[in-house]
Amino acid sequence: MFIPVKYRDIILPDPVYDDNGSFIIPRSREWFTFMYKLEINTREARLKQAKEAELELERIREEEFQRICERTNIDGEVTRL
């Protein structure tokens, strides 16, 4: 059975149960509905996490740029480390 790419990385290793405690058969209609709702409910947290990671990477790049600038003198020559 075809599984959409966006669900492949969130397939749960443990059995999935609905609110009534009934087992949800993997790849069934109920399972896809559950996975869709899970994706919708966790979207904001995942987007926030991605944005925070992007900002952290930008901060690290800026620090590295500052270190490079500090090692370069006014004449454009790189000082020895």
C-alpha positions as CSV (number, residue, x, y, z in Angstrom):
1,M,0.0,0.0,0.0
2,F,1.2,3.5,-0.8
3,I,2.2,5.7,2.1
4,P,2.5,9.4,1.4
5,V,6.1,10.7,2.0
6,K,5.0,13.2,4.7
7,Y,3.7,10.3,6.8
8,R,6.8,8.0,6.4
9,D,8.9,9.8,9.0
10,I,6.1,9.9,11.6
11,I,4.9,6.3,11.4
12,L,4.7,5.4,15.1
13,P,6.6,2.3,16.2
14,D,4.1,1.5,18.9
15,P,0.4,0.5,18.3
16,V,-2.0,3.3,17.8
17,Y,-5.3,3.5,19.7
18,D,-8.2,5.8,19.3
19,D,-9.9,7.8,22.1
20,N,-12.1,4.7,22.9
21,G,-9.0,2.5,23.3
22,S,-9.6,0.6,20.1
23,F,-6.6,-0.5,18.1
24,I,-6.1,1.4,14.8
25,I,-4.9,-0.9,12.0
26,P,-1.9,0.5,10.3
27,R,-2.6,1.8,6.8
28,S,-6.3,1.7,7.3
29,R,-8.6,4.7,6.7
30,E,-8.7,5.4,10.4
31,W,-4.9,5.2,10.6
32,F,-4.5,7.8,7.9
33,T,-7.1,10.0,9.5
34,F,-5.2,9.7,12.8
35,M,-1.9,10.5,11.2
36,Y,-3.4,13.5,9.3
37,K,-4.8,14.9,12.6
38,L,-1.4,14.2,14.3
39,E,0.4,16.1,11.6
40,I,-2.1,19.0,11.8
41,N,-1.8,19.2,15.6
42,T,2.0,19.1,15.7
43,R,2.6,21.4,12.7
44,E,3.0,24.6,14.8
45,A,5.5,23.0,17.1
46,R,7.5,21.6,14.2
47,L,7.5,24.9,12.4
48,K,8.6,26.7,15.6
49,Q,11.4,24.2,16.1
50,A,12.6,24.6,12.5
51,K,12.5,28.4,12.9
52,E,14.5,28.2,16.1
53,A,17.1,26.0,14.4
54,E,17.3,28.4,11.5
55,L,17.9,31.3,13.9
56,E,20.6,29.4,15.8
57,L,22.4,28.6,12.6
58,E,22.3,32.3,11.6
59,R,23.7,33.2,15.0
60,I,26.5,30.7,14.6
61,R,27.3,32.0,11.1
62,E,27.3,35.6,12.4
63,E,29.7,34.6,15.2
64,E,32.0,32.9,12.7
65,F,31.9,36.0,10.4
66,Q,32.9,38.2,13.4
67,R,35.8,35.9,14.3
68,I,37.0,36.1,10.7
69,C,36.7,39.9,10.7
70,E,38.6,40.1,14.0
71,R,41.5,38.1,12.5
72,T,41.7,40.5,9.5
73,N,43.5,43.8,10.1
74,I,42.8,47.1,8.4
75,D,45.0,46.4,5.4
76,G,43.1,43.3,4.6
77,E,45.8,41.0,5.7
78,V,44.9,38.0,7.8
79,T,46.7,37.9,11.1
80,R,48.4,34.7,12.3
81,L,46.4,32.5,14.7
